[in-house]
Amino acid sequence: MESRPKIAVIDDDAGIRETLAHLLAENGFEPASFENSADFLSYFGEYDLSLAVIDLKLRGESGLTLAQQIRQLHDLPIVMLTGVGDEIDKIIGLETGADDYVMKPFNPRELVARIRAVLRRYEHARVPDATPPLATPDTVQFGGFLLDIENCELTRQSGEPVSLTNAEYRILEFFVQNPNRIITRPELLEALGSDLNRFLDRTIDVLILRLRRKIERVPSKPKHLQTRRGAGYIFVANLDAAG
């Protein structure tokens, strides 16, 4: 029998841990529950984990600190659970590398879908195709990259995958589907999804900065992802035509 992806749940609320464990098991995952970061880190090396779901507000500690510790140890996908009014912490979480956020009270189907989307993207990154990807109606080419919209992945033309968080991917897909027009911050916030619409404008700035580091030859002088001061951003796919 094929092994099921093992998902760690770190939350100080026993009821939520139990609910998540049941939800994950129901949907083909193997849950491993932990009350705090110390318990999780004690067993981290022994578990062959696929992803961690972390409560942003752990009792007496910060889920962001745990996310940073995980990033120092392992490239483990992270989905944060967050409450209303945690905008600043969400922004910091994006900066420290959380792959996605789900707001409490969460929709079970949405949480499972987000987990699967993150795992799918990480799996593509770990097992790159031996041959360069071919352009299809579901791919968009820009610069030296191909964005595969069907599989939600970005690759270089050489076939090398480019790792993107869910938020980075959603914004990039929105840009490539709306090229050569100025896009405002409110539009980008809406493109991120309804559970992220309480983010501050700086959220967009953080994501734009991270995307530029991944798709621009010189991030400080972007060619594809350009700023229009006082208006928003514009995505230029065809630099020759734009020149």
N, C-alpha and C positions, 0 to 999 in steps of 0.2 A: 504494500500500500504506500502511495506517495505521501511523504511527510507533509504536514500542514505548516504554514508559516507561523512562527511563534511570536506573539505580540506581548510585550511587557506593558503593564498598566501601573503607573505610579500615581496614586491618589490617596490622600489621608481620610477620605470618606469611605467607610466600609460598604455603604449602600451602593455608591457609584462603582466601586471595585467589583462588587457582586453583579451589578447590572451589566457592566462592560464585559466581564468574563463570560456571562451567559450569552450576550450579544455576539461576541467574537466566536465562541464555540459554535453557535447556531449557524454562523456564516463561513465555516470552514477554516477557522484559525485556532491555534492553540494558545490560550491566554496564560500569562504568568503575572500574578498580582503582587504589588509591593506597597506598603503603607508610606514609606519615606525613601529619600535618596540613599540613606545609609544601607537600608535593607537591599535596595536595588544594586548598589555598587558592590556589596559583599558577594553577590551572586552573578554579577555581570559577566565575569570571565567564564563561568560554568554554563551559561545559557547560550545556545546558538540562536540568537535573536534576529528577527527580521525587521522589527520596528518597535519604537517606544511611544506610548501615549502618556503624556505627562501633564498633570494638573499645574497650571501656572501659579496658583496660590497654595502651595503645600503648607501645612501647619508649621509655623516656626522657621520656615525656610522658603527659598524661591525656586520654582521650577526652572527659571532661566539659568540659575547657577548650575543645576543638574544638567541642563542642556549643554552648557559650556564644558562641563566635565566630560560628558559623553563625546563631544566633538574632539576633545583632546586625546581620547582613548581610541575612538573608532568612528568610522563613517556610517553610523547607524541612522536610518531615517527617523525623524521625530515629528510627531503631530502633537500640538499643544491644545489642551482644553482651557478655555478662558471665559471669564464672566464679562458682563456688560460693564463698561467704564474702565477697562484696562488698556486704553489706547497706548499710553507711553510704554507699558511693558510689552505690548505687541510689537511696537516698533523696535525696541531693543531685541526682542526675540528674533525678528527678521534679520537683524544685524548679526546675531550670534549663530544663525543658520537653521532655525526651525523650518521644516519643510512645509508645514501647513498649520492652520488654526481652525478649530471648531468651537463655536460659542455655546455655552450652557444657557438654558437646557438644550441639548443637542437633539437633532432628528436622527434616530438610529440608522436609517437608510443612508442619510448623507454622510455620517461618520464612516460607515463601512465603505461607501464609495470613495471617500477621500483617502482612506487607508489603502484601498486597492490601487488608486491612481498613483500614490507615492511609491508603492512597491513596484508597480509596473515600470515607472520611470527609472528607478534604481536598478531593476533587473536589466533593462535595456543598456544601462551604463556599464554594468558588470560584464555583459556578454555581447560585445560589439560584433557586428557582422564582419566576416573576413573580407568582403568586397565592398567597395564604396556604394552607398545607396543610390538608387536611380530616381530621377524626378518622375513623379506621377501627378495625376490631378489633385491628389491630397497632400502634395508637398509644395512648399514655397521656397524658392532659392533666393538668397541674397548674399552678396560678398562671397566668402568661401564656405557658406553654411547651407544646410537644407533643414527646413522645419517640416517634420512629418506630422500633419494635423490628425490623421487617423490614429496613429500610435502615440501621439503626445510626446514626441522626442525631437531634440535638436542634435544634429550631427554636423561635423565638418565634412567637406567633400571627399576627404580621404577615408571616411567611414568612422572616424573617431567620435564617440559620443561626447556631448557636452552636458554635464549634470546641471539640471535646473530644479529649483523648488517649485511647488505648485503655483505659488503666487508669481514667481518669475515667468513660468511658462504661460500662465493665463494672460499676463500683460503683453508678453512677446507675441502670442497668437493674435491678440486684439490689434496690436500694431501692424503686423504683416497683413492682416485682413482689411486694414484701413490705411493703406500707404499714402504718402504725399498729401496728407491733410493735417491741419493742426488739431490735436486732441487735447482736451482740457483735463485737469485733474479730476473733476467730478465724473467725467466719462470713464477714466481709468479706475477710479474707486468702484464705480458700478460694475466694471468688467471683472473686478476681483471677486465679486459674489456678495450676496445679501448679508452674510454673517460678518463681512469685513467692512461694511459701509460706515462704521463709526470710527474708522481710522482717521488720523490727522493727515494733512497734506504731506508732512514729512515722510509718511509711509511710502508715498510715490517716489519721493527723492531717493530714498534708500534703495528701492527696487530698481530704479533707473540706474543708479550708480553700480549696483551689482551686475545688472545686465550688460552695461558698457564694458565692465571688466572681462566679460565672457565673449562678447561679439565684436568689440572694436579693437582695431590694431593699436590705436593710441587712445585709451579711454578718456584722457583729458582733452582730446580733440576729436570728438565723435563725428563720424561720417554718416552712419546709418541712423542713429538715435539722437536727433538733434533737439536742442532747446529753443523755443521761441519765447523770449523773455516777456513776461506779463500775459502770455496767452496759453502756453502749454508745451507740448512736444510734437514733433513730426518724425515719422519713420520714412527713410529713403531707402528703398530696396535696390534700385538700379542707379548706381553712382554715375555710370557713364551718361545716362540720359539726364541725370540731375546736373551734371557738370556743364 
